[in-house]
Amino acid sequence: MVTYLIHYTVQYAAHDLFIEWLKTEHIPEILSLPGFMKAELCLRKGGSMTSSSKEVGIICYIKDEDSLKTYISDHAMKVREKGLEKFPGQYSTQRDVWLETYTFERQP
């Protein structure tokens, strides 16, 4: 499994609309693509109303590297352009790919 992390820095004025768009359009679209298994939306708590931006994260779980490659070559630009058109100049993005994940759970 591949863990694909997307980190957004969103202008404060656009934040609420951006979150609604992520929940209702962007994340469902991503999950409809081949290989995407699950996504988690992470919202940072707190922050000042006078702050110019807020941070948002999405953690996507993708079946395998081939599915990630297909996403990047066939879908990524189209999916990303929708956000850029809807929120021009109102956010920046950083992406990370983690190819191995080890899960540890507390034992009873």
C-alpha positions in Angstrom: 0.0 0.0 0.0 1.1 3.6 -0.8 0.4 6.5 1.5 -0.1 9.7 -0.4 0.0 12.9 1.8 -1.4 16.2 0.5 -0.7 19.3 2.6 -2.6 22.5 1.8 -2.0 26.0 3.1 -5.3 27.8 2.5 -6.0 31.5 2.8 -8.1 32.1 5.8 -10.9 33.8 3.8 -11.3 30.8 1.5 -10.9 28.1 4.2 -14.5 27.2 4.9 -15.5 26.9 1.2 -12.3 25.0 0.5 -13.1 22.4 3.2 -16.6 22.0 1.9 -15.3 21.5 -1.7 -12.8 18.9 -0.4 -15.6 17.0 1.4 -18.3 17.1 -1.3 -16.3 17.1 -4.6 -12.5 16.6 -4.4 -12.2 13.7 -2.1 -15.1 11.8 -3.6 -13.6 12.3 -7.0 -10.2 11.0 -5.9 -11.8 7.9 -4.3 -13.6 7.1 -7.6 -10.2 6.7 -9.3 -8.6 3.3 -9.7 -6.5 2.1 -6.8 -7.6 4.7 -4.2 -8.9 2.9 -1.2 -9.4 5.4 1.5 -8.9 9.1 2.4 -8.7 11.0 5.6 -9.3 14.7 5.9 -7.2 16.3 8.7 -8.0 19.7 10.0 -5.7 21.5 12.3 -7.4 22.8 15.4 -7.0 26.3 16.6 -5.3 29.2 14.8 -5.9 32.9 14.9 -8.6 34.7 13.0 -6.0 37.2 12.2 -3.8 34.5 10.6 -3.6 34.8 6.8 -3.9 31.0 6.3 -4.8 27.7 7.7 -3.4 24.2 7.1 -5.3 21.2 5.9 -4.1 17.7 5.2 -5.5 14.7 3.2 -4.0 11.2 3.7 -4.8 8.9 0.8 -4.3 5.2 0.8 -3.6 3.7 -2.6 -3.5 0.1 -3.5 0.0 0.0 -4.9 2.7 1.9 -6.8 1.2 1.0 -10.2 -2.0 2.7 -9.2 -0.1 5.7 -8.0 1.7 5.9 -11.3 -1.6 5.6 -13.2 -3.0 8.4 -11.1 0.0 10.7 -11.8 0.1 10.0 -15.5 -3.6 9.9 -16.3 -5.6 11.8 -13.7 -3.5 14.1 -11.5 -3.4 17.2 -13.7 -7.1 17.1 -14.4 -8.0 16.7 -10.7 -5.6 19.4 -9.6 -6.8 21.9 -12.2 -10.3 21.9 -10.8 -9.0 23.2 -7.5 -6.9 25.8 -9.1 -9.8 27.0 -11.2 -12.2 27.1 -8.2 -9.7 28.7 -5.8 -7.2 30.6 -7.9 -4.2 31.9 -5.9 -6.0 31.0 -2.6 -3.9 27.9 -1.6 -0.6 26.2 -2.0 0.0 22.4 -2.0 2.8 20.1 -1.0 2.6 16.3 -1.7 4.6 13.4 -0.3 4.6 9.7 -1.2 5.4 7.0 1.4 5.9 3.6 -0.2 6.1 1.6 3.0 4.0 1.9 6.1 4.3 -0.1 9.3 1.3 -0.1 11.6 1.8 -0.8 15.3 -1.1 -1.2 17.7 -1.3 -1.3 21.4 -1.6 -4.9 22.7 -4.2 -5.6 25.4 
